[in-house]
Amino acid sequence: MTMRILLWSALLAVSIAATATNPARAQTAQALPPGEGRDIVAVACTQCHTLNPLTALRDGPVGWKRHVYNMVIRGAQLSPRDVDTVLQYLNTNFGPGQSLPPAKPITLAAGAGKELVETRCALCHDLERVTAAKRQKREWPGVVANMFYRFGLAAPDEAGAISSYLAANYGTD
């Protein structure tokens, strides 16, 4: 019996040591903008990954809700009240139009729809992400429609122009 206890104790100690040295857990709330929910986000999100994906993403209310609910399903320890607080925090600090981390300047190909990509897509993504995406031409309309949905926009003419531009300039066959 004592051998079993010693074995479990050793396993627990190794687990704690691995957690303590994990860079994801080394990040603190100080890496996030101040506001109600910052500490909850820092603790809940870094249980599984770093804060980098969160701080580099800009999503609309529908998109953040999808992300947070997906993380809860995967095991994020959030109460229903915490979920509401986290969603408000993410929408306020990492919603469309909030400043993105600095990115290298990208010049888009000329063409109809370029201005829409620069104004709409750049609200949430740096343009390098837009131009580096390896999508087939037929995939762009679905991707753009999903982004408009997540952002809460209903502008089929704009979505069509953006899809056509991206398919023509950044789509593969």
C-alpha positions as CSV (number, residue, x, y, z in Angstrom):
1,M,0.0,0.0,0.0
2,T,2.8,2.5,0.9
3,M,4.5,1.6,-2.4
4,R,1.3,2.6,-4.3
5,I,1.1,5.9,-2.3
6,L,4.8,6.6,-3.1
7,L,4.2,5.9,-6.8
8,W,1.2,8.2,-6.9
9,S,3.0,10.9,-5.0
10,A,5.9,10.7,-7.4
11,L,3.6,10.9,-10.4
12,L,1.8,13.9,-8.9
13,A,5.1,15.7,-8.3
14,V,6.3,15.1,-11.9
15,S,2.9,16.4,-13.1
16,I,3.1,19.5,-11.0
17,A,6.7,20.2,-12.1
18,A,5.8,19.8,-15.7
19,T,2.9,22.2,-15.3
20,A,5.1,24.7,-13.5
21,T,7.6,24.8,-16.3
22,N,5.1,24.8,-19.1
23,P,5.3,28.2,-20.9
24,A,1.6,28.3,-21.4
25,R,1.1,28.4,-17.7
26,A,3.9,30.9,-17.2
27,Q,1.9,33.6,-18.8
28,T,-0.1,35.8,-16.5
29,A,-3.1,38.1,-16.7
30,Q,-0.6,41.0,-17.2
31,A,-0.2,39.9,-20.8
32,L,-3.9,40.9,-21.4
33,P,-5.6,44.3,-21.5
34,P,-7.1,45.3,-18.2
35,G,-10.8,44.8,-17.6
36,E,-13.4,42.6,-15.9
37,G,-12.7,39.0,-17.0
38,R,-9.0,39.4,-17.6
39,D,-8.1,37.0,-14.7
40,I,-10.7,34.5,-15.7
41,V,-9.5,34.5,-19.3
42,A,-5.8,34.2,-18.2
43,V,-6.5,31.2,-15.9
44,A,-9.1,29.3,-18.0
45,C,-7.4,29.7,-21.4
46,T,-3.8,28.9,-20.2
47,Q,-4.9,25.5,-18.8
48,C,-4.5,24.1,-22.3
49,H,-2.7,26.7,-24.5
50,T,-0.8,30.0,-24.5
51,L,-2.5,33.4,-24.8
52,N,-1.0,33.9,-28.2
53,P,-3.9,32.5,-30.3
54,L,-6.3,34.7,-28.3
55,T,-4.4,37.9,-28.5
56,A,-3.7,37.5,-32.3
57,L,-7.4,36.9,-33.1
58,R,-10.2,39.4,-33.7
59,D,-13.6,37.9,-33.8
60,G,-17.2,39.1,-33.6
61,P,-19.7,38.2,-30.9
62,V,-20.9,35.1,-32.7
63,G,-17.4,33.9,-33.3
64,W,-16.2,34.4,-29.7
65,K,-19.3,32.7,-28.4
66,R,-18.5,29.7,-30.7
67,H,-14.9,29.6,-29.5
68,V,-15.7,29.9,-25.8
69,Y,-18.5,27.3,-25.9
70,N,-16.1,25.0,-27.9
71,M,-13.5,25.4,-25.1
72,V,-16.1,24.7,-22.4
73,I,-17.0,21.5,-24.2
74,R,-13.3,20.6,-24.3
75,G,-13.0,21.1,-20.6
76,A,-12.4,24.8,-19.8
77,Q,-13.5,25.4,-16.3
78,L,-16.0,28.2,-16.6
79,S,-19.3,28.7,-14.8
80,P,-22.2,30.2,-16.8
81,R,-21.6,33.5,-15.2
82,D,-17.9,33.3,-16.1
83,V,-18.8,32.5,-19.7
84,D,-20.8,35.8,-19.9
85,T,-17.9,37.7,-18.3
86,V,-15.4,36.2,-20.6
87,L,-17.5,36.8,-23.7
88,Q,-17.9,40.5,-22.7
89,Y,-14.2,40.8,-22.1
90,L,-13.2,39.2,-25.4
91,N,-15.7,41.2,-27.4
92,T,-14.5,44.4,-25.8
93,N,-10.8,43.7,-26.1
94,F,-10.4,41.4,-29.1
95,G,-13.4,42.2,-31.2
96,P,-13.4,43.5,-34.8
97,G,-11.6,46.9,-35.0
98,Q,-9.5,46.4,-32.0
99,S,-5.8,46.9,-32.7
100,L,-4.0,43.9,-33.9
101,P,-0.4,43.0,-33.0
102,P,2.0,44.7,-35.4
103,A,2.3,42.9,-38.8
104,K,4.6,43.4,-41.7
105,P,3.0,45.6,-44.4
106,I,1.3,43.7,-47.2
107,T,0.4,45.1,-50.6
108,L,-2.7,43.4,-52.1
109,A,-3.0,42.6,-55.8
110,A,-5.0,45.2,-57.7
111,G,-8.6,44.4,-58.6
112,A,-12.2,44.9,-57.9
113,G,-12.8,44.1,-54.2
114,K,-9.4,45.0,-53.0
115,E,-10.7,48.0,-51.0
116,L,-13.3,45.8,-49.3
117,V,-10.6,43.2,-48.3
118,E,-8.5,46.1,-46.9
119,T,-11.4,47.5,-44.9
120,R,-13.5,44.4,-43.9
121,C,-10.9,41.6,-43.6
122,A,-8.3,43.8,-41.9
123,L,-10.7,44.5,-39.0
124,C,-10.0,41.0,-37.7
125,H,-6.9,39.7,-39.6
126,D,-3.6,41.1,-40.7
127,L,-3.5,41.0,-44.5
128,E,-0.6,38.5,-44.5
129,R,-3.1,35.9,-43.1
130,V,-5.5,36.8,-45.9
131,T,-2.9,36.5,-48.6
132,A,-1.1,33.4,-47.2
133,A,-4.3,31.3,-46.9
134,K,-4.1,28.4,-49.2
135,R,-7.7,28.0,-50.3
136,Q,-9.2,26.7,-53.5
137,K,-11.2,29.2,-55.5
138,R,-14.4,27.4,-54.7
139,E,-13.8,27.6,-50.9
140,W,-13.6,31.4,-50.7
141,P,-17.3,32.2,-50.8
142,G,-17.9,29.9,-47.8
143,V,-15.0,31.3,-45.8
144,V,-16.1,34.9,-46.5
145,A,-19.8,34.0,-45.6
146,N,-18.6,32.5,-42.3
147,M,-16.6,35.6,-41.5
148,F,-19.6,37.9,-42.2
149,Y,-21.8,35.7,-40.0
150,R,-19.3,35.8,-37.2
151,F,-19.0,39.6,-37.5
152,G,-22.8,39.9,-37.5
153,L,-23.0,41.4,-41.0
154,A,-25.5,40.8,-43.7
155,A,-24.0,42.3,-46.8
156,P,-24.2,39.8,-49.7
157,D,-22.9,42.2,-52.3
158,E,-19.8,42.9,-50.3
159,A,-19.3,39.3,-49.4
160,G,-19.6,38.4,-53.1
161,A,-17.1,41.1,-54.2
162,I,-14.6,39.9,-51.5
163,S,-15.0,36.3,-52.4
164,S,-14.5,37.0,-56.1
165,Y,-11.4,39.1,-55.4
166,L,-9.9,36.5,-53.1
167,A,-10.7,33.6,-55.4
168,A,-9.2,35.5,-58.4
169,N,-6.0,36.6,-56.7
170,Y,-5.4,34.1,-53.9
171,G,-7.3,31.0,-54.8
172,T,-5.8,27.8,-56.1
173,D,-7.4,25.5,-58.6
